[in-house]
């Protein structure tokens, strides 16, 4: 077991606004176009996207009941810390927990010593699924503006990111990253449908759909 690490500092972030989910007439009265929009994939990539709360870099801190002393500022922190633990690189693991920027955390993950592609490929999906399950169920501060988000539109409803995930229903969740064909599809949202036959693995999207099913 890795030694306990001190909790990285976490500052509350400003409340964000996301688009209100579409509502409309019953399914039987919808036009083919409306149906296709309702059934279309949920694309995300950057945290500034309408579905940016699905991103690994989304800054909603959470903890793990297996070791509540550790605070993970993002799901990227969880993924890379568990990668370091998997290969017994506690020095890099400590750096990851002490680094607030998920971009830098991702770079640290590439420095993990004793790394094995075969071992990582066998464990990575389970790690990311658990990290996202924790992200959507164990917020450090339920009043944080990154956990409770404000929907645009009449009424100004505020909902948790867990509720937003559940409201995606059975829609396919897709990381539309043009830079990543493993965790994403390798194409932007604008090009995704026309290039569907050439999509990458979308492992993050699949992990999020598994979490949604579990919830």
N, CA, C and O of each residue as an XYZ file, in Angstrom:
860
protein
N       0.840     -1.204      0.000
C       0.000      0.000      0.000
C       0.874      1.253      0.000
O       1.885      1.286      0.701
N       0.519      2.269     -0.754
C       1.309      3.494     -0.767
C       1.143      4.250      0.532
O       0.110      4.137      1.191
N       2.146      5.016      0.904
C       2.009      5.820      2.119
C       0.967      6.893      1.937
O       0.649      7.277      0.812
N       0.431      7.381      3.048
C      -0.558      8.460      2.988
C       0.090      9.717      2.442
O       1.249     10.012      2.735
N      -0.658     10.446      1.658
C      -0.160     11.708      1.122
C      -0.984     12.840      1.696
O      -2.165     12.681      2.004
N      -0.353     13.964      1.830
C      -1.105     15.129      2.290
C      -2.059     15.566      1.210
O      -1.796     15.385      0.021
N      -3.158     16.136      1.621
C      -4.177     16.555      0.661
C      -3.706     17.765     -0.114
O      -3.275     18.747      0.490
N      -3.776     17.725     -1.457
C      -3.455     18.923     -2.211
C      -4.494     19.995     -1.946
O      -5.653     19.698     -1.654
N      -4.073     21.230     -2.049
C      -5.012     22.322     -1.829
C      -6.051     22.331     -2.922
O      -5.731     22.121     -4.092
N      -7.288     22.571     -2.550
C      -8.377     22.649     -3.526
C      -9.171     23.907     -3.257
O      -9.683     24.109     -2.156
N      -9.269     24.741     -4.256
C     -10.016     25.975     -4.100
C     -11.355     25.847     -4.786
O     -11.475     25.230     -5.844
N     -12.360     26.441     -4.167
C     -13.670     26.437     -4.807
C     -13.615     27.223     -6.109
O     -12.953     28.256     -6.201
N     -14.318     26.717     -7.106
C     -14.336     27.375     -8.397
C     -15.673     28.066     -8.604
O     -16.655     27.770     -7.923
N     -15.693     28.972     -9.538
C     -16.913     29.703     -9.813
C     -17.957     28.780    -10.422
O     -17.642     27.852    -11.167
N     -19.203     29.062    -10.082
C     -20.303     28.282    -10.635
C     -20.352     28.470    -12.148
O     -20.226     29.587    -12.649
N     -20.538     27.367    -12.866
C     -20.595     27.448    -14.317
C     -22.038     27.292    -14.778
O     -22.918     26.912    -14.005
N     -22.256     27.587    -16.029
C     -23.586     27.480    -16.607
C     -23.520     26.518    -17.778
O     -22.604     26.587    -18.597
N     -24.492     25.622    -17.855
C     -24.558     24.700    -18.975
C     -25.937     24.800    -19.598
O     -26.884     25.270    -18.967
N     -26.041     24.361    -20.825
C     -27.307     24.453    -21.538
C     -28.347     23.535    -20.913
O     -28.036     22.415    -20.507
N     -29.578     24.015    -20.839
C     -30.676     23.193    -20.317
C     -30.953     22.063    -21.301
O     -31.002     22.303    -22.507
N     -31.141     20.807    -20.803
C     -31.459     19.699    -21.694
C     -32.717     19.981    -22.495
O     -33.648     20.621    -22.007
N     -32.737     19.498    -23.729
C     -33.883     19.719    -24.603
C     -35.127     19.030    -24.045
O     -35.058     17.900    -23.560
N     -36.247     19.713    -24.117
C     -37.528     19.097    -23.796
C     -38.446     19.328    -24.979
O     -38.221     20.254    -25.760
N     -39.467     18.514    -25.128
C     -40.334     18.689    -26.278
C     -41.535     17.779    -26.190
O     -41.819     17.231    -25.125
N     -42.261     17.603    -27.308
C     -43.459     16.779    -27.320
C     -43.111     15.313    -27.132
O     -41.946     14.937    -27.259
N     -44.108     14.472    -26.831
C     -43.867     13.044    -26.688
C     -43.188     12.472    -27.919
O     -43.304     13.023    -29.014
N     -42.476     11.362    -27.735
C     -41.677     10.794    -28.820
C     -42.508     10.503    -30.056
O     -42.040     10.708    -31.176
N     -43.769     10.015    -29.868
C     -44.561      9.633    -31.036
C     -44.945     10.825    -31.893
O     -45.291     10.654    -33.062
N     -44.891     12.040    -31.331
C     -45.275     13.215    -32.099
C     -44.083     13.981    -32.637
O     -44.251     15.009    -33.293
N     -42.870     13.490    -32.366
C     -41.688     14.189    -32.830
C     -41.430     13.883    -34.298
O     -41.746     12.801    -34.792
N     -40.856     14.849    -34.973
C     -40.467     14.643    -36.358
C     -39.247     13.754    -36.407
O     -38.571     13.605    -35.389
N     -38.926     13.140    -37.573
C     -37.711     12.343    -37.695
C     -36.472     13.131    -37.320
O     -35.541     12.584    -36.728
N     -36.452     14.435    -37.666
C     -35.287     15.260    -37.341
C     -35.140     15.407    -35.837
O     -34.037     15.288    -35.304
N     -36.261     15.669    -35.142
C     -36.215     15.828    -33.689
C     -35.766     14.540    -33.025
O     -34.991     14.567    -32.069
N     -36.251     13.411    -33.528
C     -35.853     12.135    -32.958
C     -34.360     11.911    -33.129
O     -33.685     11.451    -32.208
N     -33.848     12.235    -34.305
C     -32.429     11.997    -34.546
C     -31.572     12.861    -33.635
O     -30.505     12.429    -33.200
N     -32.025     14.082    -33.337
C     -31.281     14.945    -32.426
C     -31.311     14.377    -31.011
O     -30.300     14.389    -30.310
N     -32.479     13.879    -30.592
C     -32.606     13.330    -29.243
C     -31.774     12.071    -29.073
O     -31.297     11.784    -27.975
N     -31.599     11.326    -30.143
C     -30.855     10.069    -30.082
C     -29.397     10.220    -30.481
O     -28.655      9.238    -30.489
N     -28.979     11.425    -30.811
C     -27.606     11.630    -31.274
C     -26.623     11.474    -30.119
O     -27.012     11.614    -28.960
N     -25.353     11.187    -30.417
C     -24.357     11.031    -29.355
C     -24.159     12.317    -28.555
O     -24.411     13.416    -29.048
N     -23.710     12.161    -27.331
C     -23.287     13.286    -26.501
C     -21.789     13.430    -26.708
O     -21.005     12.597    -26.253
N     -21.398     14.493    -27.398
C     -19.977     14.720    -27.670
C     -19.391     15.664    -26.620
O     -20.043     16.617    -26.193
N     -18.173     15.388    -26.219
C     -17.464     16.286    -25.303
C     -15.980     16.184    -25.595
O     -15.509     15.233    -26.219
N     -15.259     17.186    -25.126
C     -13.798     17.157    -25.180
C     -13.251     18.105    -24.114
O     -12.796     17.671    -23.056
N     -13.303     19.416    -24.411
C     -12.808     20.405    -23.448
C     -13.855     20.668    -22.367
O     -15.049     20.448    -22.571
N     -13.381     21.145    -21.211
C     -14.330     21.407    -20.125
C     -15.249     22.579    -20.443
O     -16.274     22.751    -19.784
N     -14.902     23.382    -21.435
C     -15.750     24.503    -21.839
C     -16.887     24.065    -22.762
O     -17.770     24.867    -23.066
N     -16.882     22.810    -23.213
C     -17.956     22.296    -24.058
C     -19.248     22.181    -23.249
O     -19.196     22.106    -22.021
N     -20.420     22.167    -23.920
C     -21.682     22.016    -23.189
C     -21.713     20.788    -22.276
O     -22.332     20.819    -21.212
N     -21.049     19.711    -22.690
C     -20.967     18.507    -21.854
C     -19.570     18.353    -21.263
O     -19.087     17.239    -21.058
N     -18.930     19.486    -20.992
C     -17.557     19.464    -20.489
C     -17.391     18.809    -19.134
O     -16.278     18.445    -18.754
N     -18.494     18.653    -18.391
C     -18.415     17.981    -17.088
C     -17.988     16.516    -17.224
O     -17.607     15.887    -16.237
N     -18.049     15.976    -18.439
C     -17.637     14.595    -18.687
C     -16.131     14.453    -18.854
O     -15.605     13.341    -18.824
N     -15.443     15.560    -19.030
C     -13.999     15.534    -19.273
C     -13.222     15.031    -18.064
O     -13.612     15.258    -16.919
N     -12.115     14.343    -18.336
C     -11.210     13.910    -17.272
C     -10.610     15.105    -16.540
O     -10.209     14.985    -15.383
N     -10.546     16.249    -17.202
C      -9.923     17.433    -16.616
C     -10.923     18.326    -15.884
O     -10.539     19.370    -15.355
N     -12.184     17.940    -15.845
C     -13.203     18.752    -15.187
C     -12.880     18.863    -13.699
O     -12.733     17.841    -13.029
N     -12.765     20.092    -13.163
C     -12.235     20.290    -11.804
C     -13.251     20.144    -10.677
O     -13.562     21.113     -9.983
N     -13.759     18.945    -10.500
C     -14.666     18.668     -9.389
C     -13.985     17.657     -8.470
O     -13.948     16.464     -8.772
N     -13.449     18.134     -7.354
C     -12.648     17.286     -6.462
C     -13.499     16.198     -5.813
O     -14.658     16.418     -5.461
N     -12.891     15.016     -5.662
C     -13.598     13.894     -5.047
C     -12.620     13.049     -4.243
O     -11.405     13.222     -4.332
N     -13.171     12.137     -3.461
C     -12.348     11.246     -2.642
C     -12.739      9.800     -2.914
O     -13.732      9.517     -3.584
N     -11.934      8.900     -2.378
C     -12.158      7.465     -2.540
C     -12.392      6.871     -1.159
O     -11.594      7.092     -0.248
N     -13.474      6.122     -0.992
C     -13.748      5.545      0.320
C     -12.668      4.563      0.763
O     -12.572      4.246      1.949
N     -11.853      4.077     -0.174
C     -10.754      3.182      0.197
C      -9.646      3.928      0.932
O      -8.910      3.332      1.718
N      -9.526      5.224      0.680
C      -8.548      6.067      1.375
C      -9.031      7.510      1.321
O      -8.584      8.279      0.470
N      -9.941      7.888      2.222
C     -10.525      9.234      2.197
C      -9.527     10.354      2.437
O      -9.855     11.523      2.233
N      -8.308     10.019      2.869
C      -7.315     11.065      3.127
C      -6.782     11.688      1.844
O      -6.186     12.764      1.877
N      -6.993     11.022      0.719
C      -6.500     11.534     -0.561
C      -7.627     12.258     -1.290
O      -8.717     11.710     -1.458
N      -7.365     13.473     -1.716
C      -8.310     14.254     -2.508
C      -7.809     14.295     -3.949
O      -6.651     14.627     -4.204
N      -8.691     13.955     -4.886
C      -8.350     13.991     -6.307
C      -9.026     15.212     -6.934
O     -10.253     15.247     -7.021
N      -8.258     16.211     -7.374
C      -8.867     17.412     -7.960
C      -9.639     17.138     -9.249
O     -10.606     17.836     -9.556
N      -9.213     16.124    -10.002
C      -9.881     15.756    -11.254
C      -9.795     14.245    -11.426
O      -9.046     13.572    -10.717
N     -10.568     13.718    -12.374
C     -10.477     12.292    -12.694
C      -9.126     11.961    -13.318
O      -8.659     10.826    -13.222
N      -8.495     12.944    -13.958
C      -7.153     12.739    -14.518
C      -6.152     12.465    -13.398
O      -5.267     11.622    -13.542
N      -6.296     13.177    -12.286
C      -5.427     12.931    -11.134
C      -5.589     11.498    -10.634
O      -4.603     10.826    -10.332
N      -6.824     11.039    -10.548
C      -7.064      9.671    -10.083
C      -6.415      8.668    -11.027
O      -5.711      7.759    -10.589
N      -6.651      8.835    -12.307
C      -6.119      7.913    -13.310
C      -4.600      7.823    -13.234
O      -4.041      6.727    -13.195
N      -3.938      8.968    -13.212
C      -2.478      8.971    -13.238
C      -1.874      8.558    -11.900
O      -0.807      7.944    -11.865
N      -2.544      8.890    -10.801
C      -2.048      8.436     -9.498
C      -2.145      6.917     -9.400
O      -1.212      6.261     -8.936
N      -3.267      6.362     -9.835
C      -3.420      4.908     -9.797
C      -2.444      4.219    -10.751
O      -2.005      3.099    -10.492
N      -2.113      4.877    -11.835
C      -1.090      4.350    -12.746
C       0.252      4.273    -12.029
O       0.958      3.269    -12.130
N       0.603      5.331    -11.306
C       1.862      5.346    -10.556
C       1.866      4.270     -9.476
O       2.872      3.587     -9.287
N       0.751      4.113     -8.769
C       0.651      3.093     -7.724
C       0.765      1.695     -8.324
O       1.417      0.819     -7.755
N       0.130      1.492     -9.472
C       0.158      0.189    -10.135
C       1.582     -0.278    -10.396
O       1.893     -1.464    -10.282
N       2.450      0.679    -10.750
C       3.836      0.333    -11.063
C       4.800      0.700     -9.927
O       6.014      0.776    -10.121
N       4.233      0.922     -8.748
C       5.019      1.159     -7.520
C       5.957      2.352     -7.622
O       7.037      2.348     -7.030
N       5.553      3.370     -8.366
C       6.355      4.593     -8.453
C       5.732      5.636     -7.525
O       4.966      6.495     -7.960
N       6.071      5.545     -6.249
C       5.447      6.415     -5.258
C       5.935      7.850     -5.342
O       5.231      8.769     -4.924
N       7.136      8.054     -5.878
C       7.647      9.417     -6.028
C       6.811     10.197     -7.042
O       6.387     11.321     -6.773
N       6.577      9.596     -8.203
C       5.734     10.249     -9.206
C       4.303     10.358     -8.688
O       3.623     11.351     -8.950
N       3.844      9.356     -7.961
C       2.506      9.419     -7.378
C       2.339     10.625     -6.477
O       1.312     11.302     -6.522
N       3.355     10.900     -5.650
C       3.308     12.064     -4.761
C       3.307     13.359     -5.565
O       2.607     14.306     -5.206
N       4.077     13.411     -6.640
C       4.097     14.603     -7.504
C       2.729     14.845     -8.122
O       2.275     15.985     -8.214
N       2.082     13.781     -8.541
C       0.764     13.896     -9.163
C      -0.239     14.512     -8.186
O      -1.000     15.406     -8.556
N      -0.238     14.040     -6.951
C      -1.182     14.569     -5.960
C      -0.889     16.011     -5.587
O      -1.786     16.740     -5.162
N       0.356     16.425     -5.744
C       0.755     17.789     -5.371
C       0.643     18.771     -6.528
O       0.912     19.960     -6.357
N       0.250     18.290     -7.704
C       0.194     19.127     -8.904
C      -1.251     19.455     -9.246
O      -2.022     18.539     -9.532
N      -1.654     20.729     -9.229
C      -3.056     21.066     -9.479
C      -3.495     20.978    -10.941
O      -4.664     20.703    -11.213
N      -2.589     21.202    -11.877
C      -2.941     21.285    -13.297
C      -3.031     19.894    -13.926
O      -2.031     19.177    -13.949
N      -4.208     19.487    -14.440
C      -4.336     18.153    -15.033
C      -3.458     17.943    -16.262
O      -3.087     16.810    -16.568
N      -3.123     19.019    -16.970
C      -2.221     18.882    -18.117
C      -0.842     18.416    -17.646
O      -0.228     17.542    -18.256
N      -0.369     19.013    -16.555
C       0.918     18.612    -15.998
C       0.835     17.213    -15.396
O       1.798     16.449    -15.452
N      -0.304     16.885    -14.828
C      -0.510     15.551    -14.266
C      -0.425     14.491    -15.368
O       0.166     13.429    -15.174
N      -1.014     14.789    -16.507
C      -0.936     13.861    -17.636
C       0.512     13.635    -18.050
O       0.910     12.505    -18.336
N       1.300     14.704    -18.082
C       2.714     14.590    -18.431
C       3.468     13.763    -17.390
O       4.341     12.969    -17.742
N       3.137     13.946    -16.117
C       3.772     13.155    -15.063
C       3.449     11.674    -15.223
O       4.283     10.814    -14.938
N       2.246     11.385    -15.678
C       1.855      9.993    -15.881
C       2.733      9.281    -16.888
O       2.895      8.062    -16.829
N       3.303     10.041    -17.815
C       4.196      9.445    -18.821
C       5.577      9.143    -18.249
O       6.380      8.459    -18.881
N       5.849      9.657    -17.049
C       7.160      9.461    -16.430
C       7.180      8.307    -15.432
O       8.204      8.056    -14.798
N       6.072      7.614    -15.290
C       6.009      6.505    -14.337
C       7.042      5.444    -14.705
O       7.099      4.991    -15.849
N       7.846      5.056    -13.739
C       8.890      4.056    -13.986
C       8.316      2.642    -13.913
O       7.218      2.432    -13.397
N       9.067      1.687    -14.433
C       8.676      0.264    -14.450
C       7.401      0.024    -15.251
O       6.704     -0.969    -15.039
N       7.099      0.938    -16.171
C       5.846      0.860    -16.920
C       5.832     -0.330    -17.876
O       6.837     -0.648    -18.513
N       4.670     -0.980    -17.962
C       4.457     -2.090    -18.892
C       3.169     -1.846    -19.657
O       2.105     -1.714    -19.052
N       3.250     -1.784    -20.981
C       2.056     -1.595    -21.807
C       1.029     -2.694    -21.546
O      -0.165     -2.420    -21.419
N       1.497     -3.933    -21.466
C       0.577     -5.059    -21.300
C      -0.196     -4.948    -19.988
O      -1.408     -5.162    -19.953
N       0.508     -4.614    -18.918
C      -0.151     -4.481    -17.610
C      -1.117     -3.302    -17.615
O      -2.251     -3.426    -17.152
N      -0.674     -2.165    -18.134
C      -1.526     -0.977    -18.160
C      -2.759     -1.200    -19.020
O      -3.865     -0.837    -18.621
N      -2.583     -1.793    -20.192
C      -3.719     -2.018    -21.078
C      -4.761     -2.936    -20.446
O      -5.952     -2.828    -20.741
N      -4.310     -3.837    -19.580
C      -5.238     -4.749    -18.916
C      -5.993     -4.079    -17.768
O      -7.083     -4.518    -17.402
N      -5.421     -3.025    -17.204
C      -5.996     -2.409    -16.006
C      -6.602     -1.024    -16.235
O      -7.402     -0.563    -15.421
N      -6.238     -0.361    -17.317
C      -6.582      1.056    -17.492
C      -8.080      1.328    -17.497
O      -8.532      2.305    -16.899
N      -8.856      0.477    -18.163
C     -10.292      0.756    -18.255
C     -10.977      0.648    -16.895
O     -11.845      1.457    -16.569
N     -10.590     -0.343    -16.109
C     -11.157     -0.485    -14.775
C     -10.811      0.693    -13.885
O     -11.640      1.152    -13.100
N      -9.582      1.182    -14.008
C      -9.147      2.340    -13.221
C      -9.961      3.574    -13.584
O     -10.428      4.298    -12.704
N     -10.129      3.811    -14.870
C     -10.860      5.006    -15.311
C     -12.347      4.901    -14.977
O     -12.975      5.902    -14.632
N     -12.907      3.714    -15.073
C     -14.312      3.549    -14.671
C     -14.499      3.883    -13.197
O     -15.423      4.609    -12.831
N     -13.621      3.352    -12.357
C     -13.765      3.624    -10.921
C     -13.549      5.102    -10.620
O     -14.276      5.688     -9.818
N     -12.553      5.703    -11.259
C     -12.311      7.121    -11.044
C     -13.527      7.961    -11.374
O     -13.845      8.910    -10.657
N     -14.207      7.618    -12.455
C     -15.389      8.387    -12.837
C     -16.598      8.056    -11.971
O     -17.450      8.916    -11.746
N     -16.681      6.833    -11.488
C     -17.749      6.517    -10.540
C     -17.593      7.362     -9.280
O     -18.574      7.886     -8.751
N     -16.365      7.491     -8.804
C     -16.103      8.324     -7.627
C     -16.386      9.795     -7.920
O     -16.958     10.502     -7.091
N     -15.985     10.244     -9.092
C     -16.215     11.642     -9.486
C     -17.704     11.986     -9.429
O     -18.077     13.077     -8.998
N     -18.546     11.058     -9.863
C     -19.979     11.331     -9.937
C     -20.745     10.918     -8.676
O     -21.972     11.008     -8.644
N     -20.035     10.466     -7.642
C     -20.734     10.043     -6.425
C     -20.126     10.550     -5.122
O     -20.815     10.569     -4.102
N     -18.850     10.965     -5.121
C     -18.194     11.326     -3.863
C     -17.532     12.709     -3.939
O     -16.319     12.812     -3.760
N     -18.294     13.757     -4.196
C     -17.686     15.089     -4.245
C     -17.172     15.507     -2.875
O     -17.791     15.204     -1.855
N     -16.054     16.194     -2.851
C     -15.515     16.707     -1.591
C     -16.445     17.767     -1.015
O     -16.670     17.815      0.194
N     -16.980     18.611     -1.882
C     -17.869     19.691     -1.446
C     -19.110     19.709     -2.334
O     -19.053     20.234     -3.445
N     -20.228     19.149     -1.875
C     -21.446     19.116     -2.690
C     -21.987     20.495     -3.058
O     -22.819     20.610     -3.958
N     -21.522     21.546     -2.371
C     -21.967     22.900     -2.686
C     -21.048     23.589     -3.687
O     -21.306     24.720     -4.099
N     -19.988     22.914     -4.073
C     -19.032     23.472     -5.029
C     -19.733     23.751     -6.359
O     -20.545     22.949     -6.820
N     -19.417     24.879     -6.965
C     -20.025     25.247     -8.235
C     -19.650     24.354     -9.397
O     -20.212     24.482    -10.485
N     -18.709     23.453     -9.182
C     -18.365     22.487    -10.236
C     -19.151     21.191    -10.078
O     -19.268     20.421    -11.031
N     -19.690     20.939     -8.892
C     -20.545     19.760     -8.675
C     -22.003     20.111     -8.955
O     -22.691     19.388     -9.675
N     -22.475     21.223     -8.385
C     -23.818     21.719     -8.667
C     -23.706     22.791     -9.738
O     -23.145     23.859     -9.494
N     -24.232     22.516    -10.913
C     -24.086     23.457    -12.019
C     -25.425     24.106    -12.341
O     -26.490     23.530    -12.118
N     -25.342     25.303    -12.863
C     -26.530     26.118    -13.133
C     -26.917     25.963    -14.595
O     -26.112     26.225    -15.489
N     -28.151     25.537    -14.834
C     -28.637     25.370    -16.195
C     -29.145     26.690    -16.743
O     -29.859     27.422    -16.057
N     -28.779     26.991    -17.975
C     -29.314     28.174    -18.632
C     -30.806     27.992    -18.872
O     -31.300     26.867    -18.941
N     -31.510     29.093    -18.998
C     -32.923     29.016    -19.323
C     -33.806     29.430    -18.162
O     -33.310     29.776    -17.089
N     -35.109     29.396    -18.373
C     -36.086     29.860    -17.387
C     -36.007     29.031    -16.107
O     -35.939     27.803    -16.153
N     -36.017     29.706    -14.988
C     -36.006     29.006    -13.712
C     -34.641     28.885    -13.090
O     -34.523     28.786    -11.868
N     -33.601     28.892    -13.911
C     -32.250     28.814    -13.378
C     -32.007     27.593    -12.514
O     -31.427     27.709    -11.434
N     -32.439     26.421    -12.969
C     -32.290     25.196    -12.192
C     -30.820     24.862    -11.962
O     -29.993     25.019    -12.860
N     -30.503     24.404    -10.762
C     -29.164     23.916    -10.456
C     -29.235     22.418    -10.209
O     -30.065     21.952     -9.429
N     -28.374     21.669    -10.868
C     -28.375     20.213    -10.722
C     -26.943     19.727    -10.554
O     -25.993     20.422    -10.914
N     -26.800     18.535    -10.010
C     -25.476     17.944     -9.845
C     -24.994     17.367    -11.171
O     -25.790     17.086    -12.066
N     -23.686     17.198    -11.283
C     -23.164     16.583    -12.508
C     -23.605     15.123    -12.596
O     -23.701     14.573    -13.693
N     -23.870     14.499    -11.469
C     -24.426     13.139    -11.497
C     -25.771     13.144    -12.220
O     -26.030     12.294    -13.071
N     -26.623     14.106    -11.874
C     -27.927     14.209    -12.521
C     -27.773     14.503    -14.007
O     -28.523     13.969    -14.824
N     -26.811     15.345    -14.365
C     -26.579     15.629    -15.783
C     -26.184     14.369    -16.535
O     -26.645     14.139    -17.653
N     -25.329     13.552    -15.924
C     -24.939     12.290    -16.563
C     -26.155     11.389    -16.754
O     -26.332     10.802    -17.821
N     -26.985     11.279    -15.734
C     -28.167     10.424    -15.836
C     -29.151     10.946    -16.881
O     -29.848     10.160    -17.523
N     -29.210     12.254    -17.053
C     -30.132     12.831    -18.039
C     -29.712     12.560    -19.479
O     -30.476     12.829    -20.405
N     -28.518     12.037    -19.676
C     -28.131     11.655    -21.044
C     -28.858     10.393    -21.483
O     -28.785     10.013    -22.651
N     -29.557      9.742    -20.563
C     -30.373      8.583    -20.912
C     -29.559      7.442    -21.487
O     -28.587      6.982    -20.889
N     -29.981      6.994    -22.671
C     -29.275      5.904    -23.345
C     -28.399      6.407    -24.489
O     -27.919      5.620    -25.306
N     -28.198      7.706    -24.541
C     -27.411      8.253    -25.651
C     -25.951      7.808    -25.567
O     -25.400      7.638    -24.479
N     -25.353      7.627    -26.708
C     -23.940      7.268    -26.772
C     -23.102      8.453    -26.301
O     -23.340      9.587    -26.717
N     -22.128      8.196    -25.443
C     -21.237      9.244    -24.950
C     -19.899      9.103    -25.654
O     -19.303      8.027    -25.661
N     -19.432     10.191    -26.243
C     -18.262     10.137    -27.119
C     -17.281     11.245    -26.784
O     -17.642     12.422    -26.790
N     -16.039     10.874    -26.491
C     -15.003     11.893    -26.347
C     -14.521     12.259    -27.750
O     -13.786     11.504    -28.385
N     -14.945     13.418    -28.215
C     -14.615     13.859    -29.572
C     -13.290     14.608    -29.577
O     -13.224     15.786    -29.928
N     -12.246     13.906    -29.184
C     -10.901     14.488    -29.206
C     -10.231     14.147    -30.522
O     -10.076     12.970    -30.846
N      -9.829     15.153    -31.287
C      -9.126     14.873    -32.539
C      -7.694     14.412    -32.307
O      -6.997     14.039    -33.251
N      -7.252     14.436    -31.043
C      -5.860     14.120    -30.715
C      -5.689     12.754    -30.063
O      -4.559     12.330    -29.820
N      -6.772     12.064    -29.779
C      -6.689     10.823    -29.004
C      -7.605      9.761    -29.607
O      -8.826      9.915    -29.621
N      -7.004      8.686    -30.102
C      -7.782      7.598    -30.693
C      -7.943      6.421    -29.732
O      -8.535      5.403    -30.090
N      -7.424      6.556    -28.529
C      -7.579      5.485    -27.542
C      -8.720      5.823    -26.587
O      -9.709      5.093    -26.513
N      -8.584      6.916    -25.866
C      -9.647      7.333    -24.948
C     -10.753      8.075    -25.679
O     -11.885      8.130    -25.199
N     -10.439      8.644    -26.831
C     -11.416      9.337    -27.658
C     -11.584      8.651    -28.999
O     -11.246      7.478    -29.161
N     -12.116      9.406    -29.969
C     -12.371      8.819    -31.291
C     -11.404      9.310    -32.357
O     -11.384      8.781    -33.468
N     -10.600     10.322    -32.027
C      -9.641     10.826    -33.000
C     -10.201     11.862    -33.949
O      -9.528     12.263    -34.899
N     -11.435     12.305    -33.704
C     -12.068     13.311    -34.559
C     -12.841     14.305    -33.693
O     -13.295     13.972    -32.598
N     -12.982     15.523    -34.199
C     -13.784     16.531    -33.512
C     -15.264     16.192    -33.647
O     -15.647     15.365    -34.475
N     -16.089     16.832    -32.830
C     -17.531     16.607    -32.907
C     -18.072     16.970    -34.283
O     -19.001     16.329    -34.774
N     -17.498     17.991    -34.906
C     -17.967     18.432    -36.223
C     -17.742     17.375    -37.297
O     -18.500     17.301    -38.264
N     -16.720     16.566    -37.135
C     -16.387     15.554    -38.146
C     -16.795     14.143    -37.738
O     -16.672     13.203    -38.523
N     -17.277     14.003    -36.517
C     -17.487     12.670    -35.951
C     -18.425     11.791    -36.776
O     -18.069     10.660    -37.109
N     -19.608     12.285    -37.108
C     -20.582     11.436    -37.795
C     -20.099     11.003    -39.171
O     -20.271      9.846    -39.554
N     -19.506     11.910    -39.905
C     -19.055     11.565    -41.254
C     -17.868     10.612    -41.246
O     -17.590      9.948    -42.245
N     -17.165     10.547    -40.109
C     -15.980      9.690    -40.010
C     -16.202      8.508    -39.069
O     -15.236      7.905    -38.601
N     -17.444      8.174    -38.788
C     -17.741      7.151    -37.780
C     -17.022      5.828    -38.033
O     -16.567      5.183    -37.088
N     -16.916      5.423    -39.279
C     -16.276      4.136    -39.583
C     -14.787      4.133    -39.255
O     -14.155      3.078    -39.208
N     -14.239      5.311    -39.030
C     -12.809      5.409    -38.727
C     -12.551      5.829    -37.283
O     -11.433      6.215    -36.940
N     -13.560      5.756    -36.451
C     -13.409      6.153    -35.059
C     -12.358      5.318    -34.339
O     -12.126      4.153    -34.659
N     -11.730      5.961    -33.352
C     -10.849      5.245    -32.444
C     -11.659      4.485    -31.400
O     -12.852      4.252    -31.593
N     -11.020      4.095    -30.296
C     -11.636      3.196    -29.319
C     -12.686      3.853    -28.423
O     -13.600      3.173    -27.958
N     -12.577      5.145    -28.175
C     -13.521      5.862    -27.308
C     -13.639      5.199    -25.932
O     -14.746      5.022    -25.423
N     -12.518      4.838    -25.337
C     -12.554      4.140    -24.051
C     -13.135      5.004    -22.933
O     -13.805      4.488    -22.038
N     -12.886      6.308    -22.975
C     -13.450      7.173    -21.938
C     -14.966      7.247    -22.064
O     -15.680      7.162    -21.065
N     -15.452      7.402    -23.279
C     -16.897      7.423    -23.486
C     -17.549      6.141    -22.999
O     -18.612      6.174    -22.379
N     -16.911      5.011    -23.278
C     -17.450      3.721    -22.845
C     -17.420      3.600    -21.327
O     -18.345      3.049    -20.729
N     -16.365      4.111    -20.702
C     -16.282      4.089    -19.238
C     -17.407      4.916    -18.624
O     -18.014      4.504    -17.635
N     -17.684      6.077    -19.205
C     -18.752      6.940    -18.694
C     -20.119      6.288    -18.861
O     -20.977      6.416    -17.987
N     -20.327      5.595    -19.966
C     -21.598      4.897    -20.155
C     -21.746      3.755    -19.151
O     -22.852      3.477    -18.688
N     -20.635      3.090    -18.812
C     -20.674      2.032    -17.800
C     -21.012      2.612    -16.428
O     -21.776      2.016    -15.669
N     -20.442      3.776    -16.113
C     -20.759      4.446    -14.846
C     -22.228      4.846    -14.818
O     -22.909      4.651    -13.811
N     -22.711      5.399    -15.909
C     -24.129      5.784    -15.991
C     -25.028      4.580    -15.744
O     -26.021      4.686    -15.024
N     -24.693      3.457    -16.324
C     -25.481      2.239    -16.134
C     -25.449      1.797    -14.673
O     -26.467      1.360    -14.135
N     -24.305      1.907    -14.038
C     -24.174      1.512    -12.634
C     -24.987      2.419    -11.721
O     -25.550      1.969    -10.723
N     -25.042      3.708    -12.075
C     -25.801      4.655    -11.256
C     -27.308      4.488    -11.433
O     -28.086      5.210    -10.811
